[in-house]
Amino acid sequence: MSSQHAVPATPRVVSPSPTPSDTPSSRNEYFAPVTRSAARRQRLSNSAQSVLKEDSNSNGDAVARNTSSQPRTTPRRRGSNSNNTTKKPSTSPVVRSQPLSANGKLSPNGYLSPYANLQDRWRDLSRSPSPLGLIPLHQNYRTFIHKHEIPRKLLHVSIGFVTLEFFRRGIQTFEITPWLLSALIPIAAIDVLRHRSERVNQLYIRLMGALMRESEVRGYNGVIWYLLGAYIVLRAFPKDIGVMGVLLLSWCDTAASTFGRLYGRYTIHLRTGKSLAGTAAAFLTGVVTALLFWGVFIPSVGPFPNDPQNTYMFTGHLDYFPESVRNLVGWPTGTGTGTGSSVITGSLALGVMSIVSGIVAAGSEFVDLFGWDDNFTIPVLSGLGFWGFLKIFG
């Protein structure tokens, strides 16, 4: 009897939360019993689903089904991890950077760009800017060596003072040219050898990296053009013209490069790689160099007993209306402006010669002669400019 009136045990009902795909579409349909914890999980999963739908990098319904049964923080963390995984190759700070291009052209081998023709090859020899990464020493001293080229500029400037010291000791230019030639031949030979042997090239870079530009790793060393230009100007022109050519190469080129890099972005660009700041610095340096050399240094040192005839082309006077010009325009000698009245001497002649020196320095530094290296063109063009001017007005 007791068994007939026994109360049956209440069964335990566990209702899992429905997945988003199983959510009823109609409010009139039957809902199974849902506990409070299951309802809370359902609300969290619905919130996570809305967040995932707003994420452009999510995988749509597949990601929502995988994360619907987890708390809100879990799917967001998974989504962020997947995003980081896809973006890691582009945002990781340890990814190897691409090498910079040489003079604006990226090379396929990661180093210097190949030359399309011979003119581009000459134009890019030892020119800045240079690609960073070829010389290890440049990476350690990016500002001191790579950007400002302090060791290279110090060597560049010191050549001018060495030339003046040779002049003060009475050493003639024809005695210096054999030394230059004896230095030029082995340096050029080593440069050719290092381009044929990578091991020799790496040893050369390790020893001379502080004085090199990175474009010289695959190109020829600028010292070759420096020695060749100095040899020609000292060999082909009179003593004072040859020395002035070396001084303009040593000081004007350095001044133009330094001030052009510092202040060139604030002035107008005259052409590619040349700014008004650099050209003006070359002009002022040329003026000061001529004033000090012809106005102070030569008078203080004086002539030497072993000076050959016609050693100095500028002797302190200029004829602003020379006889050759009068004959060219048809004015006979002795009429109009006399020969004596057309000659200027002293400070006025020195001032005119200094202005001419500034023009010659700025012009030889500015002009691009077939893309040749300026270590070669500056002394040669300076010597031609001085010689032509003094040949007419000297």
VOPAGU-2260 file (C-alpha; in pm, 1 decimal, decimal comma):
REM VOPAGU-2260
SITE   aa  ch    i         X         Y         Z
SITE  MET   A    0       0,0       0,0       0,0
SITE  SER   A    1     281,1     227,5      84,2
SITE  SER   A    2     436,2     161,1    -249,0
SITE  GLN   A    3     125,1     280,4    -428,3
SITE  HIS   A    4     127,3     617,8    -249,8
SITE  ALA   A    5     507,1     670,5    -266,6
SITE  VAL   A    6     616,1    1002,0    -414,6
SITE  PRO   A    7     854,0     952,8    -705,8
SITE  ALA   A    8    1192,9    1130,0    -696,1
SITE  THR   A    9    1219,5    1450,6    -895,4
SITE  PRO   A   10    1451,8    1395,7   -1190,3
SITE  ARG   A   11    1748,3    1632,5   -1231,5
SITE  VAL   A   12    1722,8    1830,5   -1548,6
SITE  VAL   A   13    2039,7    1977,1   -1702,9
SITE  SER   A   14    1970,5    2194,8   -2001,9
SITE  PRO   A   15    2279,5    2302,1   -2196,1
SITE  SER   A   16    2277,1    2645,0   -2348,0
SITE  PRO   A   17    2175,8    2642,5   -2711,9
SITE  THR   A   18    2433,4    2729,7   -2970,7
SITE  PRO   A   19    2376,8    3042,7   -3179,2
SITE  SER   A   20    2267,1    2827,6   -3469,5
SITE  ASP   A   21    2002,5    2657,4   -3249,3
SITE  THR   A   22    1851,2    2980,6   -3120,6
SITE  PRO   A   23    1477,8    2984,7   -3196,0
SITE  SER   A   24    1373,3    3225,7   -3462,6
SITE  SER   A   25    1019,3    3270,5   -3329,0
SITE  ARG   A   26     913,4    3388,9   -2985,2
SITE  ASN   A   27     609,3    3152,3   -2988,6
SITE  GLU   A   28     819,6    2837,6   -2999,6
SITE  TYR   A   29     877,8    2626,2   -2693,4
SITE  PHE   A   30    1180,5    2698,4   -2471,0
SITE  ALA   A   31    1329,6    2422,0   -2265,5
SITE  PRO   A   32    1398,3    2491,9   -1899,4
SITE  VAL   A   33    1721,0    2690,6   -1856,3
SITE  THR   A   34    1905,1    2735,1   -1530,6
SITE  ARG   A   35    2039,3    3071,5   -1424,2
SITE  SER   A   36    2400,8    2973,3   -1485,0
SITE  ALA   A   37    2314,3    2848,7   -1833,0
SITE  ALA   A   38    2125,8    3171,1   -1906,3
SITE  ARG   A   39    2426,4    3375,1   -1792,8
SITE  ARG   A   40    2655,4    3177,1   -2018,4
SITE  GLN   A   41    2410,9    3225,8   -2304,5
SITE  ARG   A   42    2414,0    3603,5   -2256,0
SITE  LEU   A   43    2792,9    3607,8   -2246,6
SITE  SER   A   44    2815,0    3396,6   -2559,7
SITE  ASN   A   45    2571,8    3626,9   -2739,9
SITE  SER   A   46    2786,4    3926,6   -2642,3
SITE  ALA   A   47    3100,7    3750,8   -2760,0
SITE  GLN   A   48    2930,6    3668,1   -3088,2
SITE  SER   A   49    2844,2    4034,2   -3150,9
SITE  VAL   A   50    3200,6    4137,7   -3077,9
SITE  LEU   A   51    3340,9    3878,3   -3312,3
SITE  LYS   A   52    3111,6    3987,4   -3592,0
SITE  GLU   A   53    3250,0    4340,2   -3566,8
SITE  ASP   A   54    3606,0    4214,0   -3598,2
SITE  SER   A   55    3715,9    4228,2   -3961,1
SITE  ASN   A   56    3972,4    3954,4   -3911,1
SITE  SER   A   57    3732,6    3697,0   -3759,3
SITE  ASN   A   58    3625,9    3384,1   -3939,3
SITE  GLY   A   59    3250,0    3444,2   -3923,5
SITE  ASP   A   60    3015,5    3177,8   -3794,3
SITE  ALA   A   61    3288,6    2917,6   -3750,4
SITE  VAL   A   62    3471,0    3131,6   -3495,7
SITE  ALA   A   63    3141,1    3214,9   -3322,9
SITE  ARG   A   64    3049,8    2845,3   -3286,2
SITE  ASN   A   65    3391,0    2763,7   -3140,5
SITE  THR   A   66    3373,0    3043,8   -2885,7
SITE  SER   A   67    3001,5    3050,9   -2793,9
SITE  SER   A   68    3040,4    2822,3   -2495,8
SITE  GLN   A   69    3328,6    3017,3   -2343,0
SITE  PRO   A   70    3340,4    3343,7   -2145,2
SITE  ARG   A   71    3369,8    3673,5   -2321,8
SITE  THR   A   72    3736,5    3719,5   -2244,4
SITE  THR   A   73    3835,5    3386,8   -2399,4
SITE  PRO   A   74    3721,4    3447,7   -2760,1
SITE  ARG   A   75    3857,7    3800,0   -2759,7
SITE  ARG   A   76    4192,6    3667,4   -2646,9
SITE  ARG   A   77    4186,1    3404,4   -2917,6
SITE  GLY   A   78    4099,4    3663,0   -3176,3
SITE  SER   A   79    4384,0    3886,6   -3068,0
SITE  ASN   A   80    4626,0    3595,6   -3076,5
SITE  SER   A   81    4524,6    3508,2   -3428,9
SITE  ASN   A   82    4566,6    3867,9   -3536,8
SITE  ASN   A   83    4909,4    3888,2   -3378,3
SITE  THR   A   84    5005,0    3567,3   -3552,5
SITE  THR   A   85    4918,4    3707,4   -3892,4
SITE  LYS   A   86    5078,2    4045,7   -3829,7
SITE  LYS   A   87    5395,8    3923,1   -3660,0
SITE  PRO   A   88    5609,1    3901,0   -3976,4
SITE  SER   A   89    5545,8    4268,8   -4059,1
SITE  THR   A   90    5554,1    4424,8   -3711,3
SITE  SER   A   91    5824,6    4228,4   -3534,9
SITE  PRO   A   92    6122,1    4454,6   -3452,5
SITE  VAL   A   93    6372,4    4179,7   -3524,4
SITE  VAL   A   94    6271,7    4133,2   -3885,8
SITE  ARG   A   95    6566,2    4196,4   -4112,3
SITE  SER   A   96    6528,8    4528,3   -4286,3
SITE  GLN   A   97    6576,1    4571,0   -4655,7
SITE  PRO   A   98    6905,2    4735,1   -4756,0
SITE  LEU   A   99    6884,5    5093,4   -4864,9
SITE  SER   A  100    6919,5    5181,8   -5227,0
SITE  ALA   A  101    7229,4    5334,8   -5379,8
SITE  ASN   A  102    7151,0    5681,6   -5504,0
SITE  GLY   A  103    6781,2    5605,9   -5511,7
SITE  LYS   A  104    6795,1    5269,7   -5696,5
SITE  LEU   A  105    6732,2    4940,5   -5514,7
SITE  SER   A  106    6950,7    4659,2   -5633,2
SITE  PRO   A  107    6821,1    4305,3   -5681,7
SITE  ASN   A  108    7117,3    4156,4   -5495,3
SITE  GLY   A  109    7065,1    4373,3   -5184,9
SITE  TYR   A  110    7372,8    4587,7   -5236,7
SITE  LEU   A  111    7460,5    4852,8   -5488,5
SITE  SER   A  112    7231,9    4897,1   -5783,6
SITE  PRO   A  113    7361,8    4778,7   -6118,5
SITE  TYR   A  114    7454,1    5043,7   -6369,0
SITE  ALA   A  115    7230,4    5076,4   -6671,9
SITE  ASN   A  116    7504,2    5235,3   -6878,4
SITE  LEU   A  117    7857,6    5365,8   -6849,3
SITE  GLN   A  118    7746,1    5720,4   -6769,4
SITE  ASP   A  119    7547,8    5605,5   -6463,6
SITE  ARG   A  120    7847,0    5399,7   -6353,4
SITE  TRP   A  121    8076,0    5702,2   -6357,5
SITE  ARG   A  122    7812,4    5919,7   -6192,8
SITE  ASP   A  123    7766,9    5694,4   -5890,3
SITE  LEU   A  124    8132,6    5636,9   -5808,4
SITE  SER   A  125    8200,0    5744,3   -5447,6
SITE  ARG   A  126    7895,4    5969,4   -5431,3
SITE  SER   A  127    7662,2    6018,3   -5137,0
SITE  PRO   A  128    7412,6    5913,0   -5022,3
SITE  SER   A  129    7536,0    5558,1   -4981,1
SITE  PRO   A  130    7342,4    5248,4   -4875,1
SITE  LEU   A  131    7377,9    5165,6   -4506,9
SITE  GLY   A  132    7484,1    4816,6   -4412,4
SITE  LEU   A  133    7780,8    4730,5   -4633,6
SITE  ILE   A  134    8054,5    4847,5   -4394,5
SITE  PRO   A  135    8017,7    4722,3   -4033,7
SITE  LEU   A  136    8202,8    5021,9   -3894,7
SITE  HIS   A  137    7941,4    5256,7   -4043,3
SITE  GLN   A  138    7668,4    5080,0   -3846,8
SITE  ASN   A  139    7850,6    5136,0   -3519,0
SITE  TYR   A  140    7923,3    5504,0   -3591,2
SITE  ARG   A  141    7631,1    5610,9   -3806,0
SITE  THR   A  142    7657,0    5981,2   -3722,0
SITE  PHE   A  143    8033,6    6021,2   -3688,1
SITE  ILE   A  144    8140,3    5816,0   -3991,0
SITE  HIS   A  145    7840,0    5739,2   -4209,4
SITE  LYS   A  146    7644,3    6064,9   -4193,3
SITE  HIS   A  147    7907,6    6335,2   -4139,9
SITE  GLU   A  148    8214,3    6144,9   -4267,0
SITE  ILE   A  149    8441,9    6306,5   -4009,0
SITE  PRO   A  150    8752,3    6086,1   -4066,8
SITE  ARG   A  151    8721,8    6125,8   -4442,5
SITE  LYS   A  152    8683,6    6503,7   -4418,0
SITE  LEU   A  153    8979,7    6533,5   -4181,2
SITE  LEU   A  154    9198,8    6350,6   -4431,9
SITE  HIS   A  155    9055,7    6567,4   -4710,1
SITE  VAL   A  156    9137,2    6893,1   -4529,6
SITE  SER   A  157    9480,1    6781,9   -4410,2
SITE  ILE   A  158    9604,1    6741,6   -4769,4
SITE  GLY   A  159    9580,3    7119,0   -4813,9
SITE  PHE   A  160    9800,2    7188,6   -4511,5
SITE  VAL   A  161   10051,7    6926,9   -4624,1
SITE  THR   A  162   10067,9    7099,1   -4964,2
SITE  LEU   A  163   10135,8    7436,7   -4800,7
SITE  GLU   A  164   10410,3    7281,0   -4588,8
SITE  PHE   A  165   10579,6    7143,6   -4901,2
SITE  PHE   A  166   10549,3    7489,4   -5057,8
SITE  ARG   A  167   10704,3    7654,7   -4749,6
SITE  ARG   A  168   11001,6    7419,8   -4761,8
SITE  GLY   A  169   11071,6    7513,0   -5121,7
SITE  ILE   A  170   10974,4    7173,6   -5269,7
SITE  GLN   A  171   10874,9    7223,2   -5631,6
SITE  THR   A  172   10564,0    7076,0   -5787,8
SITE  PHE   A  173   10764,1    6866,4   -6034,4
SITE  GLU   A  174   10927,1    6702,7   -5731,1
SITE  ILE   A  175   10589,8    6611,0   -5578,9
SITE  THR   A  176   10431,9    6455,6   -5886,2
SITE  PRO   A  177   10655,6    6143,0   -5880,3
SITE  TRP   A  178   10541,5    6078,9   -5523,4
SITE  LEU   A  179   10179,0    6108,3   -5627,6
SITE  LEU   A  180   10232,9    5871,3   -5917,0
SITE  SER   A  181   10413,8    5619,9   -5696,2
SITE  ALA   A  182   10116,2    5625,9   -5456,8
SITE  LEU   A  183    9855,4    5616,3   -5732,8
SITE  ILE   A  184    9980,7    5298,2   -5900,1
SITE  PRO   A  185    9969,4    5062,7   -5597,0
SITE  ILE   A  186    9641,3    5207,2   -5467,5
SITE  ALA   A  187    9477,0    5155,6   -5805,0
SITE  ALA   A  188    9623,3    4804,7   -5828,7
SITE  ILE   A  189    9487,8    4712,1   -5485,1
SITE  ASP   A  190    9149,1    4850,3   -5582,5
SITE  VAL   A  191    9138,3    4633,1   -5892,8
SITE  LEU   A  192    9252,0    4331,2   -5691,2
SITE  ARG   A  193    8988,3    4371,4   -5420,8
SITE  HIS   A  194    8711,9    4383,0   -5682,8
SITE  ARG   A  195    8832,9    4045,6   -5811,7
SITE  SER   A  196    8866,6    3881,8   -5468,7
SITE  GLU   A  197    8590,9    3905,7   -5208,8
SITE  ARG   A  198    8830,0    3804,8   -4932,3
SITE  VAL   A  199    9066,9    4089,7   -5017,7
SITE  ASN   A  200    8771,3    4327,4   -5041,0
SITE  GLN   A  201    8647,7    4233,8   -4692,9
SITE  LEU   A  202    8997,2    4279,3   -4547,9
SITE  TYR   A  203    9025,6    4616,7   -4722,5
SITE  ILE   A  204    8687,5    4726,3   -4583,8
SITE  ARG   A  205    8787,1    4619,3   -4233,4
SITE  LEU   A  206    9108,2    4823,4   -4248,1
SITE  MET   A  207    8993,7    5130,6   -4443,3
SITE  GLY   A  208    8621,7    5137,8   -4363,6
SITE  ALA   A  209    8640,7    5462,8   -4165,9
SITE  LEU   A  210    8771,2    5648,9   -4472,2
SITE  MET   A  211    8537,6    5488,5   -4725,4
SITE  ARG   A  212    8193,1    5562,7   -4851,7
SITE  GLU   A  213    7970,8    5260,9   -4881,7
SITE  SER   A  214    7929,4    5321,1   -5253,5
SITE  GLU   A  215    8303,3    5250,5   -5281,8
SITE  VAL   A  216    8252,0    4892,0   -5164,2
SITE  ARG   A  217    8153,5    4793,8   -5517,1
SITE  GLY   A  218    8293,8    5106,5   -5685,5
SITE  TYR   A  219    8643,0    5251,7   -5711,6
SITE  ASN   A  220    8805,1    5436,1   -5425,3
SITE  GLY   A  221    8784,0    5816,1   -5428,1
SITE  VAL   A  222    9153,2    5837,0   -5335,8
SITE  ILE   A  223    9236,6    5725,9   -5688,9
SITE  TRP   A  224    9057,7    6026,5   -5839,5
SITE  TYR   A  225    9206,0    6254,6   -5572,8
SITE  LEU   A  226    9561,5    6154,8   -5657,6
SITE  LEU   A  227    9494,9    6165,7   -6030,7
SITE  GLY   A  228    9343,4    6516,6   -6014,1
SITE  ALA   A  229    9626,1    6647,3   -5796,1
SITE  TYR   A  230    9885,6    6493,1   -6027,0
SITE  ILE   A  231    9739,9    6658,3   -6337,5
SITE  VAL   A  232    9698,5    7005,9   -6188,1
SITE  LEU   A  233   10048,3    7008,2   -6036,5
SITE  ARG   A  234   10208,4    6869,5   -6348,7
SITE  ALA   A  235   10033,9    7074,9   -6617,3
SITE  PHE   A  236   10007,8    7425,1   -6463,3
SITE  PRO   A  237   10244,2    7677,2   -6302,9
SITE  LYS   A  238   10331,7    7642,6   -5937,0
SITE  ASP   A  239   10079,8    7883,0   -5784,6
SITE  ILE   A  240    9795,0    7760,7   -6006,4
SITE  GLY   A  241    9870,1    7396,3   -5924,6
SITE  VAL   A  242    9882,4    7461,0   -5551,2
SITE  MET   A  243    9557,2    7659,5   -5563,8
SITE  GLY   A  244    9391,3    7371,3   -5747,5
SITE  VAL   A  245    9487,6    7132,2   -5467,6
SITE  LEU   A  246    9376,7    7380,2   -5199,5
SITE  LEU   A  247    9035,0    7425,8   -5360,0
SITE  LEU   A  248    8998,4    7049,7   -5383,4
SITE  SER   A  249    9096,8    7007,2   -5019,9
SITE  TRP   A  250    8896,0    7288,8   -4860,8
SITE  CYS   A  251    8619,5    7402,4   -5096,1
SITE  ASP   A  252    8489,1    7054,6   -5164,0
SITE  THR   A  253    8480,5    6980,8   -4789,5
SITE  ALA   A  254    8304,3    7309,4   -4712,7
SITE  ALA   A  255    8045,5    7253,8   -4984,4
SITE  SER   A  256    7974,1    6900,7   -4863,9
SITE  THR   A  257    7950,7    6999,3   -4496,7
SITE  PHE   A  258    7730,7    7307,0   -4531,5
SITE  GLY   A  259    7525,2    7146,8   -4805,8
SITE  ARG   A  260    7429,6    6860,3   -4575,9
SITE  LEU   A  261    7364,0    7087,3   -4278,4
SITE  TYR   A  262    7172,7    7371,5   -4444,6
SITE  GLY   A  263    7095,5    7250,1   -4795,4
SITE  ARG   A  264    6738,3    7156,5   -4704,9
SITE  TYR   A  265    6669,7    7518,6   -4607,5
SITE  THR   A  266    6785,3    7662,4   -4941,8
SITE  ILE   A  267    6691,1    7607,0   -5303,4
SITE  HIS   A  268    6829,3    7306,2   -5490,7
SITE  LEU   A  269    7031,5    7407,3   -5793,6
SITE  ARG   A  270    7044,8    7054,7   -5932,1
SITE  THR   A  271    7044,8    6698,5   -5805,4
SITE  GLY   A  272    7279,7    6675,4   -5509,0
SITE  LYS   A  273    7372,7    7046,2   -5518,5
SITE  SER   A  274    7215,0    7317,1   -5305,7
SITE  LEU   A  275    7262,8    7690,6   -5278,3
SITE  ALA   A  276    7412,8    7646,8   -4930,5
SITE  GLY   A  277    7688,1    7416,5   -5053,3
SITE  THR   A  278    7768,1    7628,0   -5359,2
SITE  ALA   A  279    7780,9    7946,1   -5149,0
SITE  ALA   A  280    8015,0    7774,7   -4902,0
SITE  ALA   A  281    8245,3    7675,6   -5188,3
SITE  PHE   A  282    8243,7    8033,7   -5320,4
SITE  LEU   A  283    8330,1    8190,6   -4984,0
SITE  THR   A  284    8599,3    7931,5   -4916,4
SITE  GLY   A  285    8753,5    8000,4   -5256,8
SITE  VAL   A  286    8760,5    8375,3   -5188,2
SITE  VAL   A  287    8925,1    8333,1   -4847,2
SITE  THR   A  288    9174,5    8077,1   -4980,1
SITE  ALA   A  289    9290,8    8311,9   -5257,3
SITE  LEU   A  290    9322,0    8605,4   -5017,5
SITE  LEU   A  291    9535,5    8406,4   -4775,1
SITE  PHE   A  292    9746,2    8226,9   -5035,7
SITE  TRP   A  293    9832,2    8514,5   -5272,4
SITE  GLY   A  294    9800,9    8792,9   -5017,1
SITE  VAL   A  295    9962,5    8645,3   -4704,9
SITE  PHE   A  296   10132,0    8309,9   -4758,4
SITE  ILE   A  297   10335,5    8373,3   -5074,2
SITE  PRO   A  298   10464,0    8719,6   -4963,6
SITE  SER   A  299   10567,8    8579,4   -4624,8
SITE  VAL   A  300   10745,3    8275,9   -4769,4
SITE  GLY   A  301   10909,9    8462,1   -5057,5
SITE  PRO   A  302   11067,9    8325,7   -5375,3
SITE  PHE   A  303   11311,6    8035,4   -5360,5
SITE  PRO   A  304   11646,2    8007,8   -5535,7
SITE  ASN   A  305   11543,1    7689,8   -5715,8
SITE  ASP   A  306   11220,4    7836,9   -5854,1
SITE  PRO   A  307   11208,7    7791,2   -6232,1
SITE  GLN   A  308   11119,9    8075,6   -6465,4
SITE  ASN   A  309   10753,0    8180,8   -6475,0
SITE  THR   A  310   10679,9    7997,1   -6152,8
SITE  TYR   A  311   10397,9    8232,4   -6053,9
SITE  MET   A  312   10127,4    8318,9   -6302,2
SITE  PHE   A  313    9965,7    8582,1   -6078,9
SITE  THR   A  314   10223,7    8849,3   -6000,6
SITE  GLY   A  315   10001,8    9104,1   -5826,0
SITE  HIS   A  316    9865,7    9295,7   -6126,0
SITE  LEU   A  317    9579,4    9247,6   -6371,6
SITE  ASP   A  318    9507,0    9415,7   -6702,6
SITE  TYR   A  319    9131,0    9454,9   -6721,6
SITE  PHE   A  320    9156,0    9568,1   -7083,9
SITE  PRO   A  321    9448,3    9367,4   -7221,7
SITE  GLU   A  322    9609,0    9421,4   -7557,1
SITE  SER   A  323    9464,9    9099,3   -7696,8
SITE  VAL   A  324    9112,2    9227,4   -7629,1
SITE  ARG   A  325    9190,6    9564,3   -7787,0
SITE  ASN   A  326    9322,7    9392,4   -8097,3
SITE  LEU   A  327    9014,5    9170,7   -8103,2
SITE  VAL   A  328    8770,3    9464,0   -8104,9
SITE  GLY   A  329    8988,0    9668,2   -8342,9
SITE  TRP   A  330    9116,6    9934,5   -8103,9
SITE  PRO   A  331    9480,0   10020,1   -8180,8
SITE  THR   A  332    9730,0   10032,9   -7897,6
SITE  GLY   A  333    9773,7   10378,2   -7746,9
SITE  THR   A  334    9424,3   10507,4   -7831,8
SITE  GLY   A  335    9132,8   10527,6   -7594,9
SITE  THR   A  336    9230,5   10366,9   -7266,1
SITE  GLY   A  337    9606,7   10356,9   -7231,5
SITE  THR   A  338    9798,8   10050,3   -7148,9
SITE  GLY   A  339    9914,8   10187,1   -6816,1
SITE  SER   A  340    9570,0   10300,4   -6703,3
SITE  SER   A  341    9414,7    9958,6   -6768,5
SITE  VAL   A  342    9640,9    9777,7   -6520,0
SITE  ILE   A  343    9528,4    9732,8   -6159,4
SITE  THR   A  344    9768,8    9631,1   -5886,0
SITE  GLY   A  345    9787,8    9585,1   -5510,7
SITE  SER   A  346    9480,2    9515,4   -5301,9
SITE  LEU   A  347    9240,6    9580,0   -5587,9
SITE  ALA   A  348    9405,7    9316,7   -5807,1
SITE  LEU   A  349    9412,7    9074,3   -5515,4
SITE  GLY   A  350    9043,7    9137,3   -5449,1
SITE  VAL   A  351    8951,2    9073,8   -5811,1
SITE  MET   A  352    9159,2    8757,8   -5814,9
SITE  SER   A  353    8988,7    8640,1   -5497,1
SITE  ILE   A  354    8643,2    8692,1   -5648,2
SITE  VAL   A  355    8754,2    8501,3   -5955,2
SITE  SER   A  356    8883,8    8224,6   -5727,8
SITE  GLY   A  357    8544,6    8201,3   -5556,5
SITE  ILE   A  358    8366,8    8176,9   -5892,5
SITE  VAL   A  359    8610,6    7912,1   -6013,7
SITE  ALA   A  360    8571,5    7712,8   -5690,5
SITE  ALA   A  361    8191,7    7726,2   -5690,9
SITE  GLY   A  362    8172,1    7648,5   -6062,6
SITE  SER   A  363    8410,1    7352,5   -6052,3
SITE  GLU   A  364    8227,6    7211,1   -5750,0
SITE  PHE   A  365    7884,3    7265,5   -5903,7
SITE  VAL   A  366    7937,8    7143,0   -6258,2
SITE  ASP   A  367    7884,5    6777,2   -6339,9
SITE  LEU   A  368    8134,9    6687,7   -6610,1
SITE  PHE   A  369    8017,6    6357,9   -6762,7
SITE  GLY   A  370    7943,2    6231,4   -6412,9
SITE  TRP   A  371    8312,7    6213,0   -6323,7
SITE  ASP   A  372    8418,6    6216,5   -5961,3
SITE  ASP   A  373    8456,2    6565,2   -5815,7
SITE  ASN   A  374    8792,8    6471,0   -5663,1
SITE  PHE   A  375    8914,0    6467,2   -6021,0
SITE  THR   A  376    8709,5    6748,0   -6179,7
SITE  ILE   A  377    8758,0    7016,9   -5912,3
SITE  PRO   A  378    9139,5    7051,6   -5937,9
SITE  VAL   A  379    9146,1    7011,9   -6315,3
SITE  LEU   A  380    8864,8    7260,8   -6381,3
SITE  SER   A  381    9007,5    7501,2   -6124,0
SITE  GLY   A  382    9347,2    7492,4   -6291,7
SITE  LEU   A  383    9189,7    7553,8   -6632,5
SITE  GLY   A  384    8982,6    7841,5   -6495,6
SITE  PHE   A  385    9277,7    8016,7   -6331,0
SITE  TRP   A  386    9503,2    7958,1   -6629,1
SITE  GLY   A  387    9248,0    8090,7   -6878,8
SITE  PHE   A  388    9170,9    8401,1   -6673,8
SITE  LEU   A  389    9533,1    8492,2   -6606,9
SITE  LYS   A  390    9630,2    8414,4   -6965,6
SITE  ILE   A  391    9394,8    8691,7   -7076,8
SITE  PHE   A  392    9403,6    8940,6   -6788,3
SITE  GLY   A  393    9728,6    8850,1   -6614,8
